[in-house]
Amino acid sequence: MPNLNPGDEAPLFTLPSIAGEVALKSYREKKRVILYFYPKDNTPGCTRQACAFRDASAEIKKANAVVLGVSLDTIESHRRFAEKYSLPFTLLSDSDASVSKSYGVYKLKKMYGREFWGIERSTFLIDLAGRIIRAFPKVKVDAHLSEVLAELQGAKETGRSREKR
């Protein structure tokens, strides 16, 4: 599984969403991308994370960025989730886990003594040139938004990708 670091080119993809196909390359030269991978629609942690991004949408827009959420859920599941919580950003369906694998977030997980494959909650900030600004593996939901906004603001101020700390 890939280990993506600051300065690496973000793997390109096209995935379905409620509004149709979305290609990562369509944001190049236009918007920074907050690409976040999450395990499942309508679960407590994933709902808190999505709502945090929703509530910060004005700050994110001001930083010339867009949020893309990725899970293995279906388009219909995404539609219900987005409507229920008024999510103003795009949710993408990675039903075969191909994009999750290319970003190295599809992992063997353990819960209640059971092993299964799924998405490890992770976020990637991608700059205008399509390069990783920062990778956030094993995200803890409650402090995550402030980390992402601080990093996004720092990248905006320098105008380039920041080095990994």
N, C-alpha and C positions, 0 to 999 in steps of 0.2 A: 504494500500500500504506500502511496506517495507521502512524503513528508514535505509539505509546501512551506516555504520560508519567505520572508520579505525579499522582494526583488524578483522572485520567480514569476513566470507568466502564469496567470490563472487559466486552468483548463477550460477550453471553450465548450459550450453545450447549447442545445436547443431543447426545451422541455415544454410540455403543455401546461396551460393555466386556464382559468375560467374564461379569460378573454381571448384565448388562442395560444399559438406557439410563441415562446419568448426565447430569443437568442442572446446570450451574454454579450456577443460582439456588437450588438446594436447599441450598447451603452458606451462603447469606446469613443473617446474624444468628446463625450457629452456629459456623462454623469459618473461619479464615483459609485461603487456598488457595495452595499452591506449585504453579503450573501450569508444567510444563516440557515444551518441545517438543524432540524428539530425532529424528535422521535415520532410524535403523534398529535394530530388535531384533537382539540377538546379534552386534553389532559391538564391537570393543574399547573405543572411547570411550563408546559408549552403555551398555555393560555396566558399565564403571567408574562412570559417573554414576548409574545405577540402583542399583548396590550401595552407593554412598555414601549415597544417600537411604535405602536399606534400613537401613544400619548406624546411621543417625541417627534412626530412627523414634521412639525414646523421647523424644529432645529435641524433635522436631517435634510429637509428641502433647502434650508438656508445654507447648508454646507455643500450644496450641489451634489447631493447623494440620493440614491434610491435604495429601498429595501426589497430584497427578494428572499422569500422563505421557501425552503425545500424540505419535503418529507416524502415518505413512500406512499402516503395516502392518495386516494382517488380525487379526481377533479370534483366530483359531487361532495365528497367529504370536505374539501377545501371551500367549496361554495357555502356550505352550511356554517362552517367555522368562521369564514370571513363575514358573512351576513350577521351571525349571532353577536360578534364582537365589533362590528363596524370597522374592519381592518382596511386601511386605505392603501395597502401595498399588495404586491402580487405574490400569490402562493403557487409554487410549481410542484407538479407531480412527477416524482422520480420512481415510478412504479417498478422498474427493473433494477434499481439501485446503481445504475451505471455511472451517473454523475457523482453520487455519494462515494462510490469506489474511487473515482478519479481524483477526488479531493481527500481521500484517505480517512473518511469519517464513517464508513460502513464497517462495523467491527463486531466481534463476538462479545456479547454482553452476558452478564449473569444477574439474575434476580430471583429471589425466593428459591434458591437452589437449582434453578433451571438455566440452561445456556441457550442462547438464541442470537441470531444475527439481526442487527438493527443500526440505526443512526446514533452516533455519539454526538451529543449537542455541541456544535462548533460554529464559529463565525469567521468569515474572511472579509477583510476590507480590501477592495480592489480599486486601484487608481484609474485615471483617465486613459492611461496607456495599456490597461489590461494586466497590470502587475499587482502582485500581492503587496499590500502595505503592511498588513499584520494578520497573523492567524491566531485565533483564540480557541484552543482545544479544550475539551472537557469543561464547557461553560457552566458556571454556577449562576442561575438566573437572576438572583436578587441584586448583585453588584455589577452585572454585565453591561447594562445600558450606559452607565456612567463611564465605564472603560472604553466602550465603543465611541461614544461622543467625544471623549478626551483625545483619543487617537485620531479620530476624524478631524477634529479641530487642529491638532498638531500637524497633520498632513496637509491641511488646507493652508496653514500659515507658512509652511516651508515650501509648498508647491511641488513636493516630490514624496516618494516613499520614504518612510522613516526606517532606520535600522532596528533590528530586533534588540530589545534591551536585555 
